[in-house]
Amino acid sequence: MFNQGQVKAELEKLSDPERAMKLQRFFKTGKGEYGEGDVFIGVRVPDQRRIAKKYRNISLTDVLELLRSEIHARAAKKLDMLGSINLERLLKRAH
C-alpha cells in the first residue's frame, strides 16, 4: 500500500522553484496579503492530478496527514485524493 511519504517524494521530484516563486507572487503570499503564508513548490496541476490518481488508494490517515501540510500543491492534491477515494470503502472500515 502507498503512503504519504511516497506522495511527498513524488511531488518534490516534480517541484520547480522558479515556478513556485511566480505562483507565490501571483497568489500574493506576502505579509498582509490575502494568500499570506501559503507555500508553493511549483508542481503543475495536471501533474498533481496524475499523482492523486496514482495514489487514490492511500489510507485515510495518510490523506489527513497530508491535509495538514503547509504546502499548497499537497493541499490541492490531497483534495483530489479525497475525491478519488471510494467513500463506500471508507464507511465500511469505519463500522
C-alpha positions in Angstrom: 0.0 0.0 0.0 1.1 3.5 -0.7 1.9 6.1 2.0 2.2 9.8 2.3 6.0 9.7 2.2 5.8 8.4 -1.4 3.3 11.1 -2.3 5.6 13.8 -0.9 8.7 12.4 -2.6 6.9 12.4 -6.0 5.7 16.0 -5.5 9.2 17.1 -4.5 10.7 15.4 -7.6 8.3 17.5 -9.8 8.8 20.7 -7.9 10.0 23.8 -9.8 11.5 26.5 -7.6 11.2 29.2 -10.3 7.6 28.4 -10.9 7.0 28.3 -7.2 8.3 31.9 -6.9 6.0 33.1 -9.6 3.0 31.4 -8.0 3.8 32.9 -4.6 3.8 36.4 -6.2 0.6 35.7 -8.2 -1.3 34.4 -5.2 0.0 37.3 -3.1 1.5 35.3 -0.2 3.4 38.1 1.4 2.8 39.6 4.8 -0.7 41.1 5.0 -1.7 39.8 1.5 -4.7 37.6 1.0 -2.6 34.4 0.5 -0.2 35.2 3.4 1.6 32.0 4.5 0.7 29.8 1.5 3.7 27.9 0.3 4.1 26.7 -3.3 6.6 24.2 -4.7 5.8 24.8 -8.4 4.1 21.5 -9.3 1.7 21.9 -12.2 -1.9 20.9 -11.7 -2.0 18.2 -14.3 0.9 16.5 -12.5 -0.8 16.9 -9.2 -3.9 15.2 -10.6 -1.9 12.4 -12.1 -0.2 11.8 -8.7 -3.6 11.9 -6.9 -5.0 9.3 -9.3 -1.9 7.1 -8.8 -2.2 7.2 -5.0 -6.0 7.1 -4.8 -5.9 4.0 -2.5 -3.8 5.8 0.1 -5.1 5.4 3.6 -7.4 8.0 5.0 -4.9 8.5 7.8 -2.2 9.4 5.3 -4.6 11.7 3.4 -5.5 13.5 6.6 -1.8 13.9 7.5 -1.2 15.4 4.0 -4.0 17.8 4.6 -2.0 19.2 7.5 0.8 20.2 5.1 1.6 23.9 4.7 2.5 23.3 1.0 -0.2 24.4 -1.4 0.5 21.6 -4.0 0.0 19.0 -1.4 -3.2 20.6 -0.2 -4.7 20.7 -3.7 -3.6 17.2 -4.5 -5.0 15.9 -1.2 -8.4 17.2 -2.0 -8.2 15.4 -5.4 -7.3 12.3 -3.5 -10.2 12.6 -1.1 -12.5 12.9 -4.2 -10.9 9.8 -5.6 -11.3 7.7 -2.5 -14.1 5.2 -2.6 -16.4 6.5 0.2 -18.2 3.3 0.5 -14.9 1.5 1.3 -14.2 4.1 4.0 -17.6 3.8 5.5 -17.3 0.0 5.7 -14.0 0.4 7.5 -15.4 2.9 9.9 -18.1 0.5 11.1 
